[in-house]
């Protein structure tokens, strides 16, 4: 029987070699290890004061952070103290209930910065103002 030029013989592969699978798994492991080291956790570094009566934060909330240097953040966005009241008003949704205003202040931040945030929150219309802390047994 004569074969044509374009015919190929096809042989079935009965199994995948284990060496190939090990190489693929190893390459995937290296990829995930390298890519996970580039993930940066966003956030503002502060050291909250410790208390014995710390409670979980409410779900409906607006968070203002005060760093030890007096920088003020609304959520993750840095804002100036002069714009805080206006920004807090914009964070209120007239349809939903008024959220709690949580102040996350570094334990060594100056008290007058925290008081100015409390005052801006009251003027903006927040009724429930909370100062965040962490339990004494937390590290």
C-alpha positions as CSV (number, residue, x, y, z in Angstrom):
1,X,0.0,0.0,0.0
2,X,1.4,3.3,-1.0
3,X,1.2,6.3,1.3
4,X,0.6,9.8,-0.1
5,X,2.9,12.7,0.8
6,X,0.3,14.4,3.0
7,X,-0.6,11.5,5.1
8,X,0.9,11.2,8.6
9,X,0.8,8.3,10.9
10,X,-1.0,9.2,14.2
11,X,-0.1,7.5,17.3
12,X,-2.2,7.8,20.4
13,X,-0.5,9.0,23.5
14,X,-1.7,6.8,26.3
15,X,-0.4,8.9,29.2
16,X,1.1,12.3,30.0
17,X,4.6,11.9,31.3
18,X,4.9,12.8,35.0
19,X,8.0,14.8,34.4
20,X,6.0,17.3,32.3
21,X,3.4,17.7,34.9
22,X,6.0,18.3,37.6
23,X,7.7,21.0,35.5
24,X,4.3,22.8,34.9
25,X,3.4,22.7,38.6
26,X,6.9,23.9,39.5
27,X,6.7,26.8,37.0
28,X,3.2,27.8,38.4
29,X,4.5,27.7,41.9
30,X,7.4,30.0,41.0
31,X,5.0,32.4,39.1
32,X,2.6,32.7,42.1
33,X,5.5,33.2,44.6
34,X,7.0,36.0,42.5
35,X,3.8,37.7,41.7
36,X,2.5,37.6,45.3
37,X,5.6,39.5,46.5
38,X,4.6,42.5,44.3
39,X,1.2,42.8,46.0
40,X,1.3,45.8,48.3
41,X,-1.2,46.1,51.1
42,X,-2.7,49.6,50.9
43,X,-3.3,51.3,54.2
44,X,-2.3,54.0,56.6
45,X,0.1,52.9,59.3
46,X,-1.1,53.9,62.7
47,X,-0.9,52.5,66.2
48,X,-4.3,52.6,67.8
49,X,-4.6,53.0,71.6
50,X,-5.4,49.9,73.6
51,X,-8.6,49.5,75.7
52,X,-10.3,46.8,77.7
53,X,-13.7,47.6,76.2
54,X,-13.0,47.7,72.5
55,X,-16.0,46.7,70.3
56,X,-16.3,45.8,66.6
57,X,-16.8,48.6,64.2
58,X,-20.4,49.1,62.9
59,X,-21.1,48.3,59.2
60,X,-22.6,51.6,58.2
61,X,-19.6,53.9,58.8
62,X,-17.3,56.6,57.5
63,X,-13.7,56.3,58.7
64,X,-11.3,59.3,59.3
65,X,-7.7,58.5,60.1
66,X,-5.4,60.9,62.0
67,X,-1.7,60.0,61.8
68,X,0.9,60.9,64.4
69,X,2.1,63.8,62.2
70,X,-1.4,65.3,61.9
71,X,-2.2,64.0,58.4
72,X,-6.0,63.4,57.9
73,X,-7.4,60.7,55.6
74,X,-11.0,60.2,54.7
75,X,-11.0,56.5,53.8
76,X,-7.7,56.1,52.0
77,X,-7.7,59.6,50.5
78,X,-5.6,62.3,52.2
79,X,-7.4,65.6,52.7
80,X,-6.7,68.8,54.5
81,X,-8.3,69.8,57.8
82,X,-9.9,72.8,56.1
83,X,-11.8,70.5,53.6
84,X,-12.8,67.8,56.1
85,X,-16.2,69.1,57.0
86,X,-17.2,69.5,53.3
87,X,-15.9,66.1,52.4
88,X,-17.7,64.5,55.4
89,X,-21.0,66.2,54.2
90,X,-20.5,64.6,50.7
91,X,-20.0,61.2,52.3
92,X,-23.5,61.4,53.8
93,X,-26.2,59.7,51.7
94,X,-29.6,61.5,52.2
95,X,-31.5,58.3,51.5
96,X,-29.8,56.0,53.9
97,X,-29.5,56.4,57.7
98,X,-26.7,58.6,59.0
99,X,-23.5,56.4,59.3
100,X,-21.2,56.4,62.3
101,X,-18.1,58.5,62.0
102,X,-15.1,56.5,63.2
103,X,-11.9,58.3,64.1
104,X,-8.8,56.2,63.9
105,X,-6.2,58.3,65.6
106,X,-2.6,57.2,66.3
107,X,-2.1,56.9,70.0
108,X,0.6,59.6,70.0
109,X,-1.2,62.0,67.7
110,X,-2.0,65.4,69.3
111,X,-5.4,65.7,70.9
112,X,-6.3,68.9,69.2
113,X,-6.3,67.1,65.8
114,X,-8.7,64.5,67.1
115,X,-11.0,67.3,68.6
116,X,-11.0,69.1,65.2
117,X,-12.1,66.0,63.4
118,X,-14.8,65.4,66.1
119,X,-16.0,69.0,65.6
120,X,-16.0,68.8,61.8
121,X,-18.0,65.5,62.1
122,X,-20.6,67.2,64.3
123,X,-20.9,70.2,62.0
124,X,-21.3,67.9,59.0
125,X,-24.3,66.2,60.6
126,X,-23.0,63.0,62.1
127,X,-24.7,62.0,65.4
128,X,-22.6,58.9,66.3
129,X,-18.9,59.7,66.6
130,X,-16.6,56.9,67.7
131,X,-12.9,56.7,68.4
132,X,-11.3,53.4,67.3
133,X,-9.2,51.4,69.6
134,X,-7.9,47.8,69.8
135,X,-8.2,45.3,72.6
136,X,-5.4,45.2,75.2
137,X,-4.7,41.6,74.3
138,X,-4.3,42.3,70.6
139,X,-0.8,42.6,69.2
